[in-house]
Amino acid sequence: QLLEEEMFRQGDLERDAGLPISPLMDRHKGGVSKSQPGFFTIVALPQYQAMSSVFPGLSPLVAHIKDNYQIWLEETSKA
């Protein structure tokens, strides 16, 4: 939450200066926490699943990634 607030403050400064607001720094749009489930769906899960198919010893990491993904889904559903 502190990191996201810092990013939002940066976005506020950019808005006040009349600059385009950097991605994930606009407090009026979804920040980092809102984008996490999409990151897991598009990047993290496919990447770790592909790596574990080549290196089966990585399968415990896939289980942890899935657990983390579920945590982010629950977190974003609260908002």
Contacts in CASP RR format, 6 or more apart in sequence:
PFRMAT RR
TARGET T0000
AUTHOR 0000-0000-0000
METHOD contacts of the structure
MODEL  1
QLLEEEMFRQGDLERDAGLPISPLMDRHKGGVSKSQPGFFTIVALPQYQA
MSSVFPGLSPLVAHIKDNYQIWLEETSKA
1 33 0 8 1.000
3 32 0 8 1.000
4 31 0 8 1.000
4 32 0 8 1.000
4 33 0 8 1.000
7 24 0 8 1.000
7 25 0 8 1.000
7 31 0 8 1.000
7 32 0 8 1.000
8 25 0 8 1.000
8 26 0 8 1.000
8 27 0 8 1.000
8 31 0 8 1.000
10 22 0 8 1.000
10 25 0 8 1.000
11 21 0 8 1.000
11 22 0 8 1.000
11 25 0 8 1.000
11 26 0 8 1.000
11 27 0 8 1.000
12 27 0 8 1.000
14 20 0 8 1.000
14 21 0 8 1.000
14 22 0 8 1.000
14 25 0 8 1.000
15 21 0 8 1.000
15 26 0 8 1.000
24 30 0 8 1.000
24 31 0 8 1.000
24 32 0 8 1.000
24 35 0 8 1.000
25 31 0 8 1.000
33 72 0 8 1.000
33 75 0 8 1.000
33 76 0 8 1.000
33 79 0 8 1.000
34 76 0 8 1.000
34 79 0 8 1.000
36 72 0 8 1.000
36 75 0 8 1.000
36 76 0 8 1.000
37 69 0 8 1.000
37 72 0 8 1.000
37 73 0 8 1.000
37 76 0 8 1.000
40 65 0 8 1.000
40 68 0 8 1.000
40 69 0 8 1.000
40 72 0 8 1.000
41 69 0 8 1.000
44 65 0 8 1.000
44 69 0 8 1.000
45 62 0 8 1.000
45 65 0 8 1.000
45 66 0 8 1.000
45 69 0 8 1.000
48 58 0 8 1.000
48 61 0 8 1.000
48 62 0 8 1.000
48 65 0 8 1.000
49 62 0 8 1.000
51 58 0 8 1.000
52 58 0 8 1.000
52 59 0 8 1.000
52 61 0 8 1.000
52 62 0 8 1.000
END
